């Protein structure tokens, strides 16, 4: 038989699982943008994923920025969502230890 986790445990694991999926999605988009930029003959400097949109726009000509702008907006939104999830996970952690 399969033992299911109780509802409380499932609820606490949900933001952690969501965070993992968002990180994976953001990583794929960052790699996509790097590949797209490279195919145009440019490179985006190495940086923290949180800083990627700013690094990409500061180091590329405007005609390249236009091409990658939609993906950068999504990366920025994912980063904001990840920061919110990090706060929620930390709040859960402190509630459980209190």
C-alpha positions, 0 to 999 in steps of 0.5 A: 500500500502507498502511504500518503502524507497528511494534508498539513505536510502536503500544504507545507511542501507545496511552496517548496515544490513550486519554487523548484519548478520556477527555478527550473523554468527560469534556468531554461529561459536564461539559457535560451536567452544566452543561446539566442544572444550568442547566435547573434554574435554577442554574449551576456556576462556571467551573473546571478540569475536574479541579476540576469535581465539587468546584465543582459540589457546593459551589455547588449545593443538595443536591437538585440534587446528588442529580440530578447525583451519578452523572455527577460520580462518573464525572467524578471517576473519569475524572479519576483515570484521566487522572492515571494515564495522564499519569504513564504517558505521562511515564514512557514519555517519560523512558524513551525519552529516556534 
